[in-house]
Amino acid sequence: MCERKEPAMVFDLDSHGPKWRAALERVESSVGGRIVSVERQARWRPVFWCDVARPDGEILPVCFRGGRIEQGQENTIRHEYACFRALEKNGIPVPRIYGYCEDPVGFVMQKSPGRHDLATAENSEEFEAVRDHFIEILAEIHSLPTDDFEAFGLPRLTTPRELALGDSATGIARFFERKTRPDPIIEFLIDWCERNVPENRDTCGFVTGDSGQFIFEKGRVTAMLDMELGYLGDPLADLGGLFSRDLTEKMGDLDVVVDRYEAAIGRSVDRHAVLYHAIRFALTTPLGTGLALAKPHVAVEYVQYLTWYLVYARAPLELIAYREGFELENPVLPTETVSPYAVANDSLLEKFGAFQTEGDFQAYEADSLRRLAVFVRQGDRYGADLLAKDFDDAEKLLGARPRTWQERDQALSDLVRDNRGERDAELIHYLVRRLTREEWLLAPAQRDLVGAKMQTLRLD
């Protein structure tokens, strides 16, 4: 979408710091024009919205999408760039890709018209029309020949185990390679997924990975977005991914979504496999955030990462309980302890309340720090009793009361390692109780996902 404007003053390419000058220069060279304005998106990932004046006077809105700072050089931005190029070549509605930048890593793409989140649909008719159009596009993506994706290095997954674990296999290997302490929650979810592989799957196509990300306008999807987790695997993984997407961007009844997908491909799907992928894909989030939380990079927004870790660890455990047919109970919540440090925590929050910021990005950063201070205050008030109640639960499971949280997690990790499925129900009951308490503690600091619950799926 272009518009014509009068020529503007020359934009200072150092206005967002010298680090980003090369990125903005790449925007100009790849689009063929001069930047007249830039706005940095207020979030943890470096994304810049740019207006570029072309020689004919048109103003072209584009985006520089940078790599995740907290992932250092091991980001997936080149991978995402290649996925977009392949999808664009095959006629899938994605933003036009203009060029790639080596340092700082990122690529330049069209700012497509439209808006996120079906909750913003004008009425139920538009909601259903957009959702159905998205499903049609998803089915089309899954039917594409894989040659263009294999050409830039994507391997075809073939065995039932490979197709089941999908892109999580890489994350699992990285987790065990880099973890610095026991994490029985993630370890149990990994073990469950490896023990419960659907054995009847043999279809392989391009999978968007983090599915359900698109923008729409006037009842139609205008662009599919975010392909950094794209891979060649089981298409049903994208249906499973919608259970996670629905926690933040409502997709409507997911039973209906699966029905629409079946209509689009002309055959029924294995709903047990879809639910497996819902569980397996949810694990992707704590796999990554758990490592980051153990030793956070300065760019990590701690409260947001902890939110993702807790919610996307609890939700798949609840889906396993649903799949296996047992009920879960709510834990007793902790009570407040008066701490000698409470005054200092309260004073810190008051200072944040009076803190002045300039611009959306600085305000976002300040809010992130304020939320971290809220969480620290919550831990000071309730952490001691939370840990005591958790040790009570752990003692029933382990047969001995742990003396420290480190001893608790090591003993639980050992239990998970030795479990062959016979203690799944006990472990899930305990882990959900633990996560529920920790979410309750974090809730006053959360920006989103407070009390979020995943949908289930009809399995008949």
Secondary structure, DSSP 8 states (H G I E B T S, - for coil): --EE--------TTTT-GGGHHHHHHHHHHHTSEEEEEEE-SSSS-EEEEEEE-TTSEEEEEEEEE--GGGTT---HHHHHHHHHHHHHTT-----EEEEETTTTEEEEE--S-BS-GGG-SSHHHHHHHHHHHHHHHHHHHHS-SHHHHTTT--B--SHHHHHHTTHHHHHHHHHHH--S--HHHHHHHHHHHHS--TT----EEE-SS---EEEETTEEEEE---TT-EEE-THHHHHHHHHHTTTS----HHHHHHHHHHHHTS---HHHHHHHHHHHHHHHHHHHHHHHHS--TT--HHHHHHHHHHHHHHHHHHHHHHHT--------------TTHHHHHHHHHHHHT----SHHHHHHHHHHHHHHHHHHHHHHHHHHHHHHHHHHHHHHHSS--SSHHHHHHHHHHHHHH-SSTTHHHHHHHHHHHHHHHHHHHGGG-SS-TT---------
